Amino acid sequence: MNISEVAKKTGLTSKAIRFYEEKGLVTPPLRGENGYRQYGQRHLNELTLLRQARQVGFTLEECGELVKLLNDPDRRSAVVKMRTLEKVAEIERHIGELQAMRARLLALAESCPGDDGAECPIINNLSGCGCRKRADD
């Protein structure tokens, strides 16, 4: 298969496939006599794993580890499960941080009259000052 066929089958762009290759995240494809990359089922599996792992939040480094596990016949599912649950915990921490940010933003918005006046509690709060700054300050 050539790169455009692999792109169609994996849902990745040719550019993304080359990027993953440059980063060493997939098995290097063989080159035909014409110099074009030749891909097989192994590459499809690795690239599909990369795309799907990225979609659920794994970093490039973590994706590389997952590809290594994919290709390791002696892998232990316990290791894969542990990494997946670690990612879930990380996402839950991010959700908590985002919820706190949302609550703060809503409180700031509530404190602001949102009128044509220059006085803005949001700016005052975010800048750490209790009063409006003047140009000559």
Secondary structure as GFF3:
##gff-version 3
##sequence-region A 1 137
A	DSSP	alpha_helix	3	10	.	.	.	ID=ss1
A	DSSP	alpha_helix	14	22	.	.	.	ID=ss2
A	DSSP	beta_strand	30	31	.	.	.	ID=ss3
A	DSSP	beta_strand	37	38	.	.	.	ID=ss4
A	DSSP	alpha_helix	41	55	.	.	.	ID=ss5
A	DSSP	alpha_helix	60	70	.	.	.	ID=ss6
A	DSSP	alpha_helix	77	111	.	.	.	ID=ss7
A	DSSP	alpha_helix	121	127	.	.	.	ID=ss8
###
